[in-house]
Amino acid sequence: MLSGFKAPINSGAMRFIWKNLLLNLLDENVSAGYAVDIDADGKVTKSAGPDAAGIVKVTGTTGQTRDIYLQGSVVDCFTGKTPGDVAYVHTDGSLTTTPNSYPIGRFISATELLITKDV
């Protein structure tokens, strides 16, 4: 096991949690700042809302490995956001400040989102 890693997620894949960050392969194209789901096989896809596992910071294409920021993380890939606004997952995986049933975090600066469902 690598130093600093909390625990392996699945010994059959290169997935590890480290400081609320998950390293995983994308199963479809995902844009920076989008919410993602992770299924039981470790496939990462854009989230439709209720099962959002985290946020991708850097745009990636199918088969690429990307960091996924999980609950408790701060992800800084946004621009022009209002601190204090709540972010919600839209049905296409993008984030919106229009209230819906799927909160994913709160903006703590114009560029940073604290990922927490306790908003």
C-alpha beads as a LAMMPS data file, in Angstrom:
LAMMPS data file: protein, C-alpha beads

119 atoms
118 bonds

1 atom types
1 bond types

-500.0 500.0 xlo xhi
-500.0 500.0 ylo yhi
-500.0 500.0 zlo zhi

Masses

1 110.0

Atoms # bond

1 1 1 0.000 0.000 0.000
2 1 1 1.244 3.497 -0.783
3 1 1 2.188 5.795 2.054
4 1 1 -0.555 8.283 2.977
5 1 1 -3.375 6.229 1.503
6 1 1 -6.250 5.385 3.839
7 1 1 -7.509 2.186 2.242
8 1 1 -7.820 0.435 -1.072
9 1 1 -11.344 0.511 -2.510
10 1 1 -11.016 -2.544 -4.721
11 1 1 -7.892 -4.658 -5.057
12 1 1 -8.761 -5.431 -8.698
13 1 1 -8.534 -1.797 -9.829
14 1 1 -6.302 1.193 -9.265
15 1 1 -8.644 3.001 -6.911
16 1 1 -7.575 4.451 -3.599
17 1 1 -8.923 7.017 -1.179
18 1 1 -6.436 9.619 -0.017
19 1 1 -7.568 12.730 1.821
20 1 1 -11.141 12.437 0.504
21 1 1 -9.851 12.042 -3.040
22 1 1 -10.630 9.032 -5.207
23 1 1 -8.489 8.125 -8.206
24 1 1 -10.513 6.307 -10.835
25 1 1 -11.087 5.675 -14.547
26 1 1 -13.859 7.518 -16.364
27 1 1 -16.495 5.424 -18.114
28 1 1 -17.650 8.426 -20.175
29 1 1 -16.536 11.980 -20.991
30 1 1 -16.919 14.233 -17.951
31 1 1 -16.377 17.986 -17.770
32 1 1 -14.599 19.790 -14.934
33 1 1 -16.939 20.667 -12.100
34 1 1 -19.444 17.930 -12.889
35 1 1 -20.894 15.581 -10.286
36 1 1 -20.224 11.885 -10.829
37 1 1 -21.569 8.516 -9.717
38 1 1 -19.417 5.462 -9.056
39 1 1 -21.090 2.089 -9.507
40 1 1 -20.214 -1.185 -7.776
41 1 1 -17.750 -2.032 -10.567
42 1 1 -15.987 1.303 -10.130
43 1 1 -17.350 2.848 -13.333
44 1 1 -17.458 6.638 -13.143
45 1 1 -20.261 8.415 -14.996
46 1 1 -22.006 11.789 -14.828
47 1 1 -24.476 11.899 -11.984
48 1 1 -28.208 12.428 -12.395
49 1 1 -28.424 13.657 -8.820
50 1 1 -29.307 11.429 -5.884
51 1 1 -26.251 9.166 -5.875
52 1 1 -23.560 11.745 -6.609
53 1 1 -20.309 10.481 -5.122
54 1 1 -18.198 13.555 -5.808
55 1 1 -16.907 16.141 -8.261
56 1 1 -14.363 15.864 -11.089
57 1 1 -11.940 18.817 -11.074
58 1 1 -10.347 18.300 -14.499
59 1 1 -12.187 17.449 -17.734
60 1 1 -11.526 13.907 -18.916
61 1 1 -12.538 11.482 -21.620
62 1 1 -13.545 7.826 -21.485
63 1 1 -10.687 5.670 -20.207
64 1 1 -8.710 8.496 -18.622
65 1 1 -7.936 8.493 -14.913
66 1 1 -9.192 11.499 -12.972
67 1 1 -9.306 12.579 -9.362
68 1 1 -12.795 12.605 -7.880
69 1 1 -13.255 14.888 -4.906
70 1 1 -15.461 13.285 -2.251
71 1 1 -17.513 14.417 0.766
72 1 1 -15.509 16.796 2.953
73 1 1 -13.227 17.909 0.119
74 1 1 -12.818 21.389 -1.279
75 1 1 -12.648 21.465 -5.078
76 1 1 -11.437 24.628 -6.812
77 1 1 -12.480 24.524 -10.462
78 1 1 -15.233 27.122 -10.625
79 1 1 -15.392 30.813 -11.516
80 1 1 -17.682 33.642 -10.478
81 1 1 -19.568 31.771 -7.762
82 1 1 -21.106 33.516 -4.759
83 1 1 -19.744 32.366 -1.393
84 1 1 -22.534 30.852 0.683
85 1 1 -24.591 29.678 -2.293
86 1 1 -25.608 26.014 -2.234
87 1 1 -24.714 23.861 -5.246
88 1 1 -27.176 21.272 -6.494
89 1 1 -26.669 18.453 -8.998
90 1 1 -28.609 18.998 -12.219
91 1 1 -29.920 15.927 -14.089
92 1 1 -27.018 16.125 -16.593
93 1 1 -24.332 16.120 -13.874
94 1 1 -23.633 19.843 -14.025
95 1 1 -24.054 21.965 -10.916
96 1 1 -26.678 24.636 -10.439
97 1 1 -27.606 27.048 -7.685
98 1 1 -31.288 26.567 -8.502
99 1 1 -32.653 24.549 -5.564
100 1 1 -33.636 20.938 -6.175
101 1 1 -33.575 17.713 -4.158
102 1 1 -29.867 16.982 -4.755
103 1 1 -27.562 19.344 -2.825
104 1 1 -23.871 18.545 -3.124
105 1 1 -22.121 21.414 -1.370
106 1 1 -21.691 25.066 -0.566
107 1 1 -19.454 27.572 -2.328
108 1 1 -16.890 28.955 0.091
109 1 1 -15.336 31.339 -2.442
110 1 1 -15.801 32.397 -6.065
111 1 1 -13.779 29.334 -7.131
112 1 1 -14.155 26.742 -4.355
113 1 1 -16.923 24.318 -3.407
114 1 1 -16.999 22.463 -0.087
115 1 1 -18.559 19.092 -0.894
116 1 1 -21.122 18.308 1.762
117 1 1 -24.716 17.193 1.566
118 1 1 -25.359 18.846 4.922
119 1 1 -26.200 22.277 3.588

Bonds

1 1 1 2
2 1 2 3
3 1 3 4
4 1 4 5
5 1 5 6
6 1 6 7
7 1 7 8
8 1 8 9
9 1 9 10
10 1 10 11
11 1 11 12
12 1 12 13
13 1 13 14
14 1 14 15
15 1 15 16
16 1 16 17
17 1 17 18
18 1 18 19
19 1 19 20
20 1 20 21
21 1 21 22
22 1 22 23
23 1 23 24
24 1 24 25
25 1 25 26
26 1 26 27
27 1 27 28
28 1 28 29
29 1 29 30
30 1 30 31
31 1 31 32
32 1 32 33
33 1 33 34
34 1 34 35
35 1 35 36
36 1 36 37
37 1 37 38
38 1 38 39
39 1 39 40
40 1 40 41
41 1 41 42
42 1 42 43
43 1 43 44
44 1 44 45
45 1 45 46
46 1 46 47
47 1 47 48
48 1 48 49
49 1 49 50
50 1 50 51
51 1 51 52
52 1 52 53
53 1 53 54
54 1 54 55
55 1 55 56
56 1 56 57
57 1 57 58
58 1 58 59
59 1 59 60
60 1 60 61
61 1 61 62
62 1 62 63
63 1 63 64
64 1 64 65
65 1 65 66
66 1 66 67
67 1 67 68
68 1 68 69
69 1 69 70
70 1 70 71
71 1 71 72
72 1 72 73
73 1 73 74
74 1 74 75
75 1 75 76
76 1 76 77
77 1 77 78
78 1 78 79
79 1 79 80
80 1 80 81
81 1 81 82
82 1 82 83
83 1 83 84
84 1 84 85
85 1 85 86
86 1 86 87
87 1 87 88
88 1 88 89
89 1 89 90
90 1 90 91
91 1 91 92
92 1 92 93
93 1 93 94
94 1 94 95
95 1 95 96
96 1 96 97
97 1 97 98
98 1 98 99
99 1 99 100
100 1 100 101
101 1 101 102
102 1 102 103
103 1 103 104
104 1 104 105
105 1 105 106
106 1 106 107
107 1 107 108
108 1 108 109
109 1 109 110
110 1 110 111
111 1 111 112
112 1 112 113
113 1 113 114
114 1 114 115
115 1 115 116
116 1 116 117
117 1 117 118
118 1 118 119
